[in-house]
Amino acid sequence: MREVINISLPSPTVKTIKKAVKDGNYISTSEFFRDLLRSWQESQLLIELDKSREEIKAGKGKILKSLKALK
């Protein structure tokens, strides 16, 4: 199910997005924001992964031998 979200942006930002769509970098404004969201989610995942690695290095993490150990 899709939902509509309305946002307010400064004119220069809107022009930048419209230019990216017009230049063919994105199919639509929605696709621009979906790509932006995917990039943000990936960066959040990498941050969490780095935190986990640091915990393991500090001896605070737990290395699982199988997926069953998650339960």
N, C-alpha and C positions, 0 to 999 in steps of 0.2 A: 504494500500500500504506500502510496506517495502522499506527502503533505506539502503544502505551499508555505514557504517562509518569506516574509517580506523584510528587507533590510534597507537602511538608509545609508548611502555612501556619498562622500564628497564628489563633486563634478569631475575633478581630474581623475579620480579613481574609476568612475564610470566610463570615462573616455578611454582609459587604458584597457579596461575589460572589453569594451566594444571594439577597439582596434584589434585586440588579440583574436576576437571572433571573426572580424572582417578579414583579417590577414590569413585566416584558415587554420590558426593554431587550435581552435576549439570549434565544435559544431554549433554550440549555443552558449549563452550566458550560464545556464544551468550546468552545462558540462564543465565550464571554467571552475565553478564553485565545487563541483563534485571532485574534480582533479585536485583542487586546493585542499579539500577535506581529506582525500586519500593521502596526500603528501604529509599533512599534519598528523594523521593517524600513524603513518610509517615512522615519523620522527618521534612520536610518543612511545611507540614500540621499541625503537632503538634506545631511547632514554631508559626505559624499564630494563632492557637487556643489559645495558651498561651497569645499572644499579645491581642487578643480579650477579653479574661477573665480579663486581667489587665485593659483594657479600661473600661470594665463594672464596675469593682471594683472602678475605679477612677471617675466614673460617666460620662465618655465620650462616652460610648457605648450606643447603642439603643437596647432594648429588643423587638423583634418582636412578636406580638401576633398571626400572621399567615404568611404563605408564600406570601399571597397577598400584605403584607406590604413591600416586597422586591421591588415592582414596583415603 
